[in-house]
Amino acid sequence: MLDGCYHVYLDIGSNLGVQVRKLMEPSKYPDANNTLRLFNFLFGDETVLTQPMDGDDSYMCVVGFEPNSHLTQYLREVESSYHKCGWRVKFLTETGVSDHYGTTQFYSDGELNKYEWGGGILPHKLITVAKDNSTKEDGESSWAYQTWLSMPKDHAQVDLVRLSDFLKFVVGSRRIPLKYKKSSHKPPRVAIKIDIEGSEVDVLPDLLFSGGLEFVNVLMIEWHSSLQLQEERKNATILLKSILGAMSNYSTVMEEELGRKHAFRLVNLDDETYGLTKYELPQC
């Protein structure tokens, strides 16, 4: 999937794909300052990022993961528009990341007017925002609950991909074109945005223990300890944030000695700017 890709960006928990669009079309999102500065530092400006594919090679490749089947059609439209521009972007729709393979269901947060942006693959017994047909949160009115029950729930089954394997066997084993390295001061980089509504507690330990994190240069993540219902998962979230933060600090301190071999940065990023926007797609 990623052979011939120089830089790679994984957008895990894409929702409407807004973060991908900030990367490829930053001029449409001028107020997303922190994210745009980070993208520019990692990969270069919009002119460099959007250069068309050269044969089988691309300077920038993007893969998005989104489990919500209600967003499948729109993400396919974004992908198709980008392909016509020669941009190598792929959305794995009705697909979530985990520490194992399999299938599961998508649990909505009930916020259909916000494209269910708080939904995920964790059930109500684990995460506060997940809705199902048998639970009503404390303080939730009977009217609100009955309204939710009456909403259509036609979510498809979600395929689960083991993220650590994807990093090792797809991202890490890709053929990297050397011609971009000769003309660019930036080394090939892999950046990941993770916003998976509490599933980070399951995914991140697998990256640490199985070696998938080896292929990640920058991890941008939104943490969800406040949404976890079980105390051990709350504590695990805090510990994981501390562990990855320490690794990031170590890499910063030892950068000259380590070189680029273990260059790693943790960015605690919760960028919800433009989260509900569906700007016009580019016409190429």
Rosetta blueprint (number, residue, H / E / L):
1 M L
2 L L
3 D L
4 G L
5 C E
6 Y E
7 H E
8 V E
9 Y E
10 L E
11 D E
12 I E
13 G L
14 S L
15 N L
16 L L
17 G L
18 V H
19 Q H
20 V H
21 R H
22 K H
23 L H
24 M H
25 E L
26 P H
27 S H
28 K H
29 Y L
30 P L
31 D L
32 A L
33 N H
34 N H
35 T H
36 L H
37 R H
38 L H
39 F H
40 N H
41 F H
42 L H
43 F H
44 G L
45 D L
46 E H
47 T H
48 V H
49 L H
50 T L
51 Q L
52 P L
53 M L
54 D E
55 G L
56 D L
57 D E
58 S E
59 Y E
60 M E
61 C E
62 V E
63 V E
64 G E
65 F E
66 E E
67 P L
68 N L
69 S H
70 H H
71 L H
72 T H
73 Q H
74 Y H
75 L H
76 R H
77 E H
78 V H
79 E H
80 S H
81 S H
82 Y H
83 H H
84 K H
85 C L
86 G L
87 W L
88 R E
89 V E
90 K E
91 F E
92 L E
93 T E
94 E L
95 T E
96 G E
97 V E
98 S E
99 D L
100 H L
101 Y L
102 G E
103 T E
104 T E
105 Q L
106 F L
107 Y E
108 S L
109 D L
110 G L
111 E L
112 L H
113 N H
114 K H
115 Y L
116 E L
117 W L
118 G L
119 G L
120 G E
121 I L
122 L L
123 P L
124 H L
125 K L
126 L L
127 I E
128 T L
129 V L
130 A L
131 K L
132 D L
133 N L
134 S L
135 T L
136 K L
137 E L
138 D L
139 G L
140 E L
141 S L
142 S H
143 W H
144 A H
145 Y H
146 Q H
147 T H
148 W H
149 L H
150 S H
151 M L
152 P L
153 K L
154 D L
155 H L
156 A L
157 Q L
158 V E
159 D E
160 L E
161 V E
162 R E
163 L H
164 S H
165 D H
166 F H
167 L H
168 K H
169 F H
170 V H
171 V H
172 G L
173 S L
174 R L
175 R L
176 I L
177 P L
178 L H
179 K H
180 Y H
181 K H
182 K H
183 S H
184 S L
185 H L
186 K L
187 P L
188 P L
189 R L
190 V E
191 A E
192 I E
193 K E
194 I E
195 D L
196 I L
197 E L
198 G L
199 S L
200 E H
201 V H
202 D H
203 V H
204 L H
205 P H
206 D H
207 L H
208 L H
209 F H
210 S H
211 G L
212 G H
213 L H
214 E H
215 F H
216 V L
217 N L
218 V E
219 L E
220 M E
221 I E
222 E L
223 W L
224 H L
225 S H
226 S H
227 L H
228 Q E
229 L L
230 Q L
231 E H
232 E H
233 R H
234 K H
235 N H
236 A H
237 T H
238 I H
239 L H
240 L H
241 K H
242 S H
243 I H
244 L H
245 G H
246 A H
247 M H
248 S H
249 N H
250 Y H
251 S H
252 T H
253 V H
254 M L
255 E H
256 E H
257 E H
258 L H
259 G L
260 R L
261 K L
262 H L
263 A L
264 F L
265 R E
266 L E
267 V E
268 N E
269 L L
270 D L
271 D L
272 E L
273 T L
274 Y L
275 G L
276 L L
277 T L
278 K L
279 Y L
280 E L
281 L L
282 P L
283 Q L
284 C L
